[in-house]
Each structure stands twice: as structure tokens, then as C-alpha cells.
Amino acid sequence: MNSQNIFGKWKTIDDETGEAKSTVEIFQKNGKVFGKIIEIYNPKDREALCNTCEGAEYNKPVLGLMIIKDLTQDGIYFKNGTIFDPEAGKTYKCRLSLDEDNPDILMVRGYISFLYATQYWERIES
């Protein structure tokens, strides 16, 4: 496994509680980078439907939802795409990069105009 790239499975961490929430698999398709939810840890949330989604994804299961879409690589960053927060029902501009000190930490940054929030996801060994 190449721990120097962003592809693979990542554990998402809740900002407020610090608890692991889900596994997102990041992969490349047609030269773009995508990520989808492949596991939800809380049994009560596994059957959740995306009632905040729009269009074809409305009321579809959150498990299996494509939350990262259309990123392209620009140096050490993957950007020019979006990330969707199914809890808030919001889509943000997105930038991904590996932590320079620890390639098993993925910095996931979502933007609204000039404001941003960053989450730190942990690589899952496969």
C-alpha cells in the first residue's frame, strides 16, 4: 500500500465529540477523485436516508452516498471539486491533502467563500 497518496479508506472523525463516525473510500475515476461512505459505525445511523440531499440523491441511503466529487490534483492538493455534508445538507468547495508530518492523516477542508473548516481523517490500513 502506498501511504503517500490519498486513495483508500479513511475514518471520519466527528469535530465535536472526537468519535469515529464512518469510513469513506477515496478513489479515482476518469481522472477525477471521488469519495463515498462505505461504512457507518453507529448502528442507529446505518439505515439513515439523505433527506437533506437534492435531486437524484434525495431520500437515498447515506450509506453508499458519494460525498466527494470531481476533485483534480494540483501539486500536493486535490481540489476544484466538492464535498457534501449529509447532516447539514450543504455542499462545499473542497480541498484534500495529506498531513506533511503524517501521511496517514488526511486534511479535508471545506470552503464557503473565504471561510473554511478542516477535518482530519485517519487512514485505515487495508
SVG drawing of the C-alpha trace seen along z (x, -y; Angstrom):
<svg xmlns="http://www.w3.org/2000/svg" viewBox="-36 -35 43 40">
<polyline fill="none" stroke="black" stroke-width="0.4" points="0.0,0.0 1.3,-3.4 0.8,-5.6 1.9,-8.7 -1.4,-9.1 -4.9,-9.9 -6.5,-6.8 -8.0,-4.2 -10.2,-4.1 -10.4,-6.8 -12.1,-7.0 -14.1,-10.3 -13.9,-11.9 -16.7,-14.0 -15.5,-17.5 -17.3,-17.9 -17.0,-14.5 -13.8,-13.2 -15.5,-9.9 -15.1,-8.0 -18.3,-8.2 -17.8,-6.5 -15.4,-5.1 -15.1,-7.0 -13.3,-5.3 -11.4,-7.7 -10.8,-6.6 -10.0,-7.9 -12.4,-7.6 -11.9,-9.1 -9.1,-11.3 -11.1,-12.8 -11.2,-12.0 -14.3,-10.8 -15.2,-9.6 -18.1,-7.6 -19.4,-6.5 -18.9,-2.7 -19.4,-2.2 -21.3,-4.0 -20.3,-3.0 -23.4,-3.9 -26.0,-1.2 -28.8,-3.7 -27.5,-5.7 -26.8,-2.9 -30.3,-3.0 -30.5,-6.8 -31.8,-8.3 -30.4,-11.6 -33.4,-13.8 -31.2,-16.9 -30.0,-15.7 -31.3,-17.2 -32.1,-15.7 -31.5,-12.0 -29.8,-11.5 -32.9,-12.8 -34.0,-10.1 -31.3,-7.6 -29.3,-5.8 -26.5,-7.9 -24.5,-4.6 -23.1,-4.4 -23.5,-8.2 -20.9,-9.9 -19.8,-12.8 -16.6,-13.9 -16.9,-14.7 -14.8,-15.8 -11.5,-16.8 -8.4,-17.1 -4.8,-17.1 -2.8,-20.3 0.6,-19.7 0.1,-18.3 -3.6,-19.3 -6.7,-17.7 -9.2,-20.5 -11.7,-22.1 -14.4,-19.7 -17.0,-19.5 -17.7,-17.8 -21.3,-17.2 -22.2,-17.1 -25.3,-14.9 -26.1,-16.0 -26.2,-19.7 -27.4,-19.2 -24.8,-21.5 -22.2,-21.2 -18.9,-22.9 -15.9,-23.5 -13.3,-21.0 -9.5,-20.6 -7.8,-17.4 -4.1,-16.9 -2.1,-14.6 -0.6,-16.0 3.0,-16.7 4.2,-15.2 1.9,-12.1 0.7,-10.7 -1.9,-8.6 -3.8,-11.8 -5.9,-13.4 -6.7,-17.1 -10.3,-17.6 -11.1,-21.3 -14.5,-22.6 -14.9,-26.2 -17.8,-28.8 -16.4,-31.9 -13.3,-32.8 -14.3,-30.8 -13.3,-27.2 -13.4,-24.3 -10.9,-21.5 -11.4,-17.9 -8.6,-15.3 -9.4,-11.8 -7.4,-8.8 -6.1,-6.2 -7.5,-2.7 -4.9,-0.1 -6.2,2.3"/>
</svg>
